[in-house]
Amino acid sequence: MTQAPLDTIYTADEAAERLKLTNRGVIKLGNDHGLCSRRGRDYLFSEADLLALWEVLREPPKQPRPKTVKVAPMGDFWKENFWRFAPSVAVDRREMAVLRFLSSQRAPRSRNQIKRAGPRTVESFLKQGFVVEGARDAQGDPMIVITDEGREQITKVDRWIKERAKHGKGAGGWDRQVIK
């Protein structure tokens, strides 16, 4: 049985100088990757150990960035949890009560005949298309009737109230009626 000749053996200082690293850095790399020998306090490195350490230090080739992770669209979250937030309508609670009152009336009404409806409310409703002007009263105020767009606002809020009720929540004041 013939033995292969032993490569050149380097101390930690010599190996560090050869690899252009610190003494401690070479020892740490050698220990981490099992590429050194130890006798007492001395660390020894063979030529093969240094070549292997050099391979450990090599930068891996650049790879293209991984594809971004696709996240579920937020629409699913909103569809499932819309009831947790205020209803998505163009009116507030007071205006909703006015629309509910108008939906229960057959004849046109003026703002004086509708509790909590001022000139700005009527003007806003006319501008948004929630009501139409039927005629004018004796004071010159418009007589208004609810439109399909106004009824649609009520339907959206009613659907929101129904969903909240399924989850044990109240209507939050959106179901109020104006009584005159």
Steps between C-alpha positions, in 0.01 A plus 500: 500500500657823387408828660444816299746776583362758740415842353660811632372580848429859603449657842200723558718811449640369172156392376353841592778676311453277197120551491526870594282451807549546871642222713174467693294505177693207351467298821124570521443402136714187544303394808161576346569294188729230639795621294779509756692282743569580860773406738461666839461871434648488153287481188658351190384518140602287203513626141173314434341673804596843366356419156177382663485816716548706187198326343295573814588869464400518133191706422216293354393597148231764476158356442199689377280639772230259607156577372293710731248321713146558385268617772128439491319809379369727773158483341446164667570653841260786440228271367517289814546782753309797356254480786774599750525850352250773421283428197636614166239759414504869408282609793534515878259364763283813511473518123418127489210565739375771262526263202311232695224751575479601132481136394192453719319801346291485185462872441786749454614675818677831562784540747257665744296180504801277573647504849880556502517593130637848429565679173856359473375145544242544223758668276749217563237235425402675175864531394573130571181386330345342810185712457330692221304820519131448436373856548543802728307579816351839595834625640682401179675196652531190280260211561712186476442130432757223554658339190633153432851623592369610839329164551828330404675683785236365740541148357879513553455606863231235559732232360777630730262492804393145415864382479579665835199326656643164385811581706303613806549873442243777500416746224703782654228759445471440125145363531344815648177637363407867489151545639312815416 
